[in-house]
Amino acid sequence: MHGEVRLGRLPDNDISIDDTKVSREHAVITGSVSGFAVRDLQSSNGTYVGERRVSGQLPLSDGDELTLGRTTFRFRMVEE
């Protein structure tokens, strides 16, 4: 993946999350040749990778748990 995937409560996000604790535009995952990272979009309650709150941009590794509001995802890298 090169580019970005937007996560949030709005239906026009790439991943729409049905969770009232998730901001309308909560976070974005970016991918490039050097790897993947997540950036919080000034959400009201933060984005977490494991126990670590994302401030700025945080690199992602295969198997990391992302928490937005009350929703937790496991980040998986799949080779094409």
Residue frames as a rotation matrix with the C-alpha (Angstrom) as fourth column:
MET 1
0.579 0.815 0.000 0.00
0.815 -0.579 0.000 0.00
0.000 0.000 -1.000 0.00
HIS 2
-0.777 -0.628 0.044 1.18
0.627 -0.779 -0.025 3.44
0.050 0.008 0.999 -0.89
GLY 3
-0.334 0.688 0.644 -0.98
-0.015 -0.687 0.727 6.36
0.942 0.233 0.240 0.12
GLU 4
-0.904 0.038 0.426 -3.36
-0.423 -0.227 -0.877 6.55
0.063 -0.973 0.221 3.04
VAL 5
-0.342 0.837 -0.427 -6.37
0.537 0.547 0.642 4.97
0.771 -0.009 -0.636 4.70
ARG 6
-0.663 0.181 0.727 -8.62
-0.523 -0.807 -0.275 7.27
0.536 -0.562 0.629 6.73
LEU 7
-0.520 0.465 -0.716 -10.48
0.674 0.739 -0.010 5.97
0.525 -0.488 -0.698 9.80
GLY 8
-0.962 0.245 0.117 -13.39
-0.266 -0.763 -0.590 7.64
-0.055 -0.598 0.799 11.56
ARG 9
-0.503 0.846 0.176 -17.10
0.249 0.337 -0.908 7.72
-0.828 -0.413 -0.380 12.20
LEU 10
-0.001 0.523 -0.852 -18.10
-0.735 -0.578 -0.354 9.48
-0.678 0.626 0.385 8.95
PRO 11
0.617 0.339 0.710 -19.30
0.108 0.857 -0.503 7.12
-0.780 0.387 0.492 6.21
ASP 12
0.956 -0.261 -0.137 -16.93
-0.195 -0.212 -0.958 8.66
0.221 0.942 -0.253 3.63
ASN 13
0.160 -0.918 0.364 -13.83
-0.872 0.041 0.487 7.45
-0.462 -0.395 -0.794 5.52
ASP 14
-0.313 -0.341 -0.887 -12.02
-0.739 0.674 0.001 4.46
0.597 0.655 -0.463 4.01
ILE 15
-0.591 0.204 -0.781 -12.87
0.529 0.828 -0.184 2.58
0.609 -0.522 -0.597 7.22
SER 16
-0.173 0.656 0.735 -16.06
-0.552 -0.683 0.479 3.84
0.816 -0.322 0.480 8.87
ILE 17
-0.827 -0.218 -0.518 -16.31
0.294 0.618 -0.729 2.92
0.479 -0.755 -0.447 12.56
ASP 18
0.165 0.964 0.209 -19.69
-0.015 -0.209 0.978 2.71
0.986 -0.165 -0.020 14.29
ASP 19
-0.069 -0.283 -0.957 -18.52
0.971 0.201 -0.130 3.90
0.229 -0.938 0.261 17.73
THR 20
0.800 0.496 0.338 -19.72
0.423 -0.865 0.268 7.15
0.426 -0.071 -0.902 19.32
LYS 21
0.702 -0.620 -0.350 -16.32
0.181 -0.320 0.930 7.54
-0.689 -0.716 -0.112 21.03
VAL 22
-0.254 -0.746 0.616 -14.60
0.873 0.098 0.478 7.72
-0.417 0.659 0.626 17.62
SER 23
-0.262 0.090 -0.961 -14.25
-0.139 -0.989 -0.054 11.18
-0.955 0.119 0.272 16.06
ARG 24
0.759 0.628 -0.173 -15.72
-0.217 -0.007 -0.976 11.88
-0.614 0.778 0.131 12.64
GLU 25
0.694 -0.688 -0.212 -12.20
-0.136 0.165 -0.977 11.94
0.707 0.707 0.021 11.15
HIS 26
0.980 -0.139 0.140 -10.13
-0.111 0.195 0.975 10.17
-0.163 -0.971 0.175 13.78
ALA 27
0.144 -0.974 0.178 -6.85
-0.240 0.140 0.961 8.86
-0.960 -0.181 -0.214 12.31
VAL 28
0.799 0.004 -0.601 -5.00
-0.599 0.091 -0.796 8.06
0.051 0.996 0.075 9.11
ILE 29
0.409 -0.698 0.588 -2.66
0.194 0.696 0.691 5.17
-0.892 -0.168 0.420 8.27
THR 30
0.648 -0.286 -0.706 -0.03
-0.739 -0.461 -0.491 5.98
-0.185 0.840 -0.510 5.67
GLY 31
0.620 -0.463 0.633 2.07
0.367 0.885 0.287 3.57
-0.693 0.054 0.719 3.70
SER 32
0.673 -0.500 -0.545 5.26
-0.734 -0.539 -0.412 4.14
-0.088 0.678 -0.730 1.78
VAL 33
0.441 -0.606 -0.662 8.33
-0.205 0.650 -0.732 2.24
0.874 0.458 0.163 0.66
SER 34
-0.561 -0.764 0.318 9.80
-0.442 -0.048 -0.896 2.72
0.700 -0.643 -0.311 4.15
GLY 35
-0.866 0.270 -0.420 6.78
0.476 0.703 -0.529 1.20
0.152 -0.658 -0.738 5.96
PHE 36
0.044 0.980 0.195 3.53
0.539 -0.188 0.821 2.14
0.841 0.069 -0.536 7.65
ALA 37
-0.951 -0.260 -0.168 2.62
0.282 -0.507 -0.815 4.77
0.127 -0.822 0.555 10.23
VAL 38
0.102 0.992 -0.077 -0.48
0.926 -0.066 0.371 6.07
0.363 -0.109 -0.925 11.98
ARG 39
-0.919 -0.293 0.263 -1.30
0.204 -0.925 -0.320 9.71
0.337 -0.240 0.910 12.68
ASP 40
-0.261 0.835 -0.485 -4.05
0.865 -0.021 -0.502 11.00
-0.429 -0.551 -0.716 14.95
LEU 41
-0.446 0.196 0.874 -6.22
0.605 -0.654 0.455 13.68
0.660 0.731 0.173 13.31
GLN 42
-0.886 0.030 0.463 -6.74
-0.324 -0.755 -0.570 15.73
0.332 -0.655 0.678 16.50
SER 43
-0.150 0.843 -0.516 -9.41
0.303 0.536 0.788 13.32
0.941 -0.038 -0.336 17.72
SER 44
0.374 0.404 0.835 -11.20
-0.583 -0.598 0.550 14.13
0.721 -0.693 0.012 20.95
ASN 45
0.809 -0.014 0.588 -9.91
-0.528 0.423 0.736 11.07
-0.259 -0.906 0.335 22.84
GLY 46
-0.047 -0.999 -0.002 -6.76
-0.863 0.039 0.503 10.01
-0.502 0.025 -0.864 21.00
THR 47
0.753 0.048 -0.656 -5.44
-0.446 0.770 -0.456 7.11
0.483 0.636 0.602 18.99
TYR 48
0.351 -0.611 0.710 -3.39
-0.765 0.251 0.593 4.39
-0.540 -0.751 -0.379 20.69
VAL 49
0.315 -0.370 -0.874 -0.92
-0.485 0.729 -0.484 1.79
0.816 0.576 0.050 19.48
GLY 50
-0.273 -0.265 -0.925 -0.87
0.624 0.683 -0.380 -0.72
0.732 -0.681 -0.021 22.31
GLU 51
0.320 0.333 -0.887 -0.69
0.927 -0.303 0.221 1.41
-0.195 -0.893 -0.406 25.46
ARG 52
-0.605 -0.716 -0.348 1.08
0.596 -0.697 0.398 4.28
-0.527 0.033 0.849 23.67
ARG 53
0.525 0.788 -0.321 -0.90
0.396 -0.560 -0.727 7.37
-0.753 0.254 -0.607 22.68
VAL 54
0.042 -0.466 0.884 -0.07
0.996 -0.047 -0.072 8.60
0.075 0.884 0.462 19.19
SER 55
0.544 -0.017 -0.839 1.44
0.171 -0.977 0.131 12.06
-0.821 -0.215 -0.529 19.23
GLY 56
-0.176 -0.544 -0.821 2.39
-0.821 -0.379 0.427 13.18
-0.543 0.749 -0.380 15.76
GLN 57
0.513 0.255 -0.820 3.07
-0.728 0.635 -0.258 10.07
0.455 0.729 0.511 13.72
LEU 58
0.070 -0.433 0.899 3.94
-0.759 0.562 0.330 6.61
-0.647 -0.705 -0.289 15.05
PRO 59
-0.559 -0.327 -0.762 5.39
-0.775 0.534 0.339 3.71
0.296 0.780 -0.552 13.01
LEU 60
0.510 0.761 0.400 3.30
-0.818 0.574 -0.049 0.53
-0.266 -0.302 0.915 12.77
SER 61
-0.735 -0.672 -0.085 4.50
-0.675 0.715 0.184 -3.06
-0.063 0.193 -0.979 12.86
ASP 62
-0.271 0.619 -0.738 2.66
-0.325 0.662 0.675 -6.23
0.906 0.423 0.022 11.92
GLY 63
-0.196 0.306 -0.932 0.41
0.713 0.696 0.078 -7.28
0.673 -0.649 -0.355 14.82
ASP 64
-0.989 -0.143 0.041 0.18
0.083 -0.759 -0.646 -3.86
0.124 -0.635 0.762 16.51
GLU 65
-0.151 0.968 -0.202 -3.16
0.988 0.146 -0.040 -3.13
-0.009 -0.206 -0.979 18.20
LEU 66
-0.878 0.001 0.478 -4.74
0.097 -0.979 0.181 0.22
0.468 0.205 0.860 17.30
THR 67
-0.299 0.808 -0.507 -7.42
0.931 0.131 -0.340 1.60
-0.208 -0.574 -0.792 19.58
LEU 68
-0.870 0.238 0.433 -9.80
-0.045 -0.911 0.410 4.36
0.492 0.337 0.803 18.51
GLY 69
-0.027 0.875 0.483 -12.57
-0.858 -0.268 0.438 5.14
0.513 -0.403 0.758 20.99
ARG 70
0.199 0.180 0.963 -13.83
-0.756 0.654 0.034 1.78
-0.624 -0.735 0.266 22.26
THR 71
0.978 0.196 -0.073 -12.78
-0.186 0.659 -0.728 -0.05
-0.094 0.726 0.681 19.09
THR 72
0.097 -0.978 0.182 -9.54
-0.555 0.098 0.826 -2.03
-0.826 -0.181 -0.533 18.77
PHE 73
0.909 0.062 -0.413 -8.02
-0.404 0.384 -0.830 -3.29
0.107 0.921 0.374 15.51
ARG 74
0.333 -0.865 0.377 -5.03
0.213 0.458 0.863 -5.52
-0.919 -0.207 0.336 14.87
PHE 75
0.489 -0.268 -0.830 -2.79
-0.784 -0.553 -0.283 -4.12
-0.383 0.789 -0.481 12.13
ARG 76
0.383 -0.336 0.860 -1.70
0.310 0.924 0.224 -6.78
-0.870 0.181 0.458 9.63
MET 77
-0.040 -0.463 -0.885 0.76
-0.840 -0.465 0.281 -6.40
-0.542 0.755 -0.370 6.78
VAL 78
0.499 0.279 0.820 -0.03
0.186 0.890 -0.416 -8.74
-0.846 0.360 0.393 3.90
GLU 79
-0.580 -0.742 -0.336 2.35
-0.272 -0.213 0.938 -9.20
-0.767 0.636 -0.078 1.01
GLU 80
0.521 0.788 -0.328 0.75
-0.541 0.007 -0.841 -9.14
-0.660 0.616 0.430 -2.41
